[in-house]
Amino acid sequence: SRQGLESALESCKNELSTTSGELERTSNAYADLQEIYSASEEKISHLTATSEDANANLEDTCAKLIKLATIYQSKESEMDKYKAELRSAVNTANRHADTAIQKYEYAKQKNQSLSKKFEEMSKELKDIKAHRAGVQRMRKNAPVAYLNQLHNDPRIKEKKQSRRNHAGKENVRR
């Protein structure tokens, strides 16, 4: 029985030695897993902090984008207002230009008409001066012929006739 006990003891020692080895391997594996777990925890903590920073940055960026969109809309409406004012100013300027062109055309026609009248009056004035010069010569050189011509001159008759037409009603001959 002693041998049975020794063999059982030996068997228990072997089993204890195997179990001890397994326990040591398991303990080492546990330590390795514990290190991996700690490293993973650190990574998770770091990623969580990074995610929180990214979320904060995203919120800031969204706030900035909203602000920019608001500014863009106000500038856009301001630009539309300036365009409308510019169109109005251009339309007004065009109307003023059209009016000025019409006035210019009217003045040009009036100038042509007056220039034509001026030429006619200048010609008539030259004729009158020539006639007077002729009358003066005739008065000096041939006074009797001058008097006869006065009675026959159609211009003098026209003047007498127009004087009669412009006389007051109490002076009119009937």
Summary of the structure (lengths in Angstrom):
residues: 174
radius of gyration: 63.8
end to end distance: 192.7
largest distance: 201.9
contacts: 333
relative contact order: 0.02
helix: 93%
strand: 0%
